[in-house]
Amino acid sequence: MTAEIYQLNEYRSTESADCDIDLETAVDAAIRDLRDILLDWGSEVARQRAQECEQMLRLAFSGNVICRLGH
């Protein structure tokens, strides 16, 4: 018997996992967000956008992994 082990410590969200978040769409949106962040590097807007991007990716990752595990 084999098992896959996932390290979720850094990616667990305080919010419940949402299986409806599409990981591929989240990555696509993050790439576009990062382009915009680089244009405003160092500004408050860029910092807020980076935080939103990180949260979106964390939720998408957590939701997809947890749903795959059947939780």
Contact map, one row per residue, 1 for C-alpha under 8 A:
11100000000000000000000000000000000000000000000000000000000000000000000
11110000000000000000000000000000000000000000000000000000000000000000000
11111000000000000000000000000000000000000000000000000000000000000000000
01111100000000000000000000000000000000000000000000000000000000000000000
00111110000000000000000000000000000000000000000000000000000000000000000
00011111000000000000000000000000000000000000000000000000000000000000000
00001111110000000000000000000000000000000000000000000000000000000000000
00000111111100000000000000000000000000000000000000000000000001000000000
00000011111100000000000000000000000000000000000000000000000000000000000
00000011111100000000000000000000000000000000000000000000000000000000000
00000001111110000000000000000000000000000000000000000000011011000000000
00000001111111000000000000000000000000000000000000000000011001000000000
00000000001111111000000000000000000000000000000000000000011001000000000
00000000000111110000000000000000000000000000000000000000000000000000000
00000000000011111000000000000000000000000000000000000000000000000000000
00000000000011111100000000000000000000000000000000000000000000000000000
00000000000010111110000000000000000000000000000000000000001001110110000
00000000000000011111100000000000000000000000000000000000001100110010000
00000000000000001111110000000000000000000000000000000000000000110010000
00000000000000000111110000000000000000000000000000000000000000100000000
00000000000000000111111001000000000000000000000000000000001100110000000
00000000000000000011111111000000000000000000000000000000000100010000000
00000000000000000000111111100000000000000000000000000000100110010000000
00000000000000000000011111110000000000000000000000000000000000000000000
00000000000000000000011111111000000000000000000000000000000000000000000
00000000000000000000111111111100000000000000000000000001100100000000000
00000000000000000000001111111110000000000000000000000000100000000000000
00000000000000000000000111111111000000000000000000000000000000000000000
00000000000000000000000011111111100000000000000000000000000000000000000
00000000000000000000000001111111110000000000000000001000100000000000000
00000000000000000000000000111111111000000000000000000000000000000000000
00000000000000000000000000011111111100000000000000000000000000000000000
00000000000000000000000000001111111110000000000011001000000000000000000
00000000000000000000000000000111111111000000000001000000000000000000000
00000000000000000000000000000011111111100000000000000000000000000000000
00000000000000000000000000000001111111110000010000000000000000000000000
00000000000000000000000000000000111111111000111011000000000000000000000
00000000000000000000000000000000011111111000010000000000000000000000000
00000000000000000000000000000000001111111000000000000000000000000000000
00000000000000000000000000000000000111111110110000000000000000000000000
00000000000000000000000000000000000011111110010000000000000000000000000
00000000000000000000000000000000000000011111011000000000000000000000000
00000000000000000000000000000000000000011111111000000000000000000000000
00000000000000000000000000000000000000000111111100000000000000000000000
00000000000000000000000000000000000010010011111110000000000000000000000
00000000000000000000000000000000000111011111111111000000000000000000000
00000000000000000000000000000000000010000111111111100000000000000000000
00000000000000000000000000000000000000000001111111110000000000000000000
00000000000000000000000000000000100010000000111111111000000000000000000
00000000000000000000000000000000110010000000011111111100000000000000000
00000000000000000000000000000000000000000000001111111110000000000000000
00000000000000000000000000000000000000000000000111111111000000000000000
00000000000000000000000000000100100000000000000011111111100000000000000
00000000000000000000000000000000000000000000000001111111110000000000000
00000000000000000000000000000000000000000000000000111111111000000000000
00000000000000000000000001000000000000000000000000011111111100000000000
00000000000000000000001001100100000000000000000000001111111110000000000
00000000001110000000000000000000000000000000000000000111111111000000000
00000000001110001100100000000000000000000000000000000011111111100000000
00000000000000000100111001000000000000000000000000000001111111110000000
00000000001000000000001000000000000000000000000000000000111111111000000
00000001001110001000000000000000000000000000000000000000011111111100000
00000000000000001111100000000000000000000000000000000000001111111110000
00000000000000001110111000000000000000000000000000000000000111111111000
00000000000000000000000000000000000000000000000000000000000011111111100
00000000000000001000000000000000000000000000000000000000000001111111111
00000000000000001110000000000000000000000000000000000000000000111111111
00000000000000000000000000000000000000000000000000000000000000011111111
00000000000000000000000000000000000000000000000000000000000000001111111
00000000000000000000000000000000000000000000000000000000000000000111111
00000000000000000000000000000000000000000000000000000000000000000111111
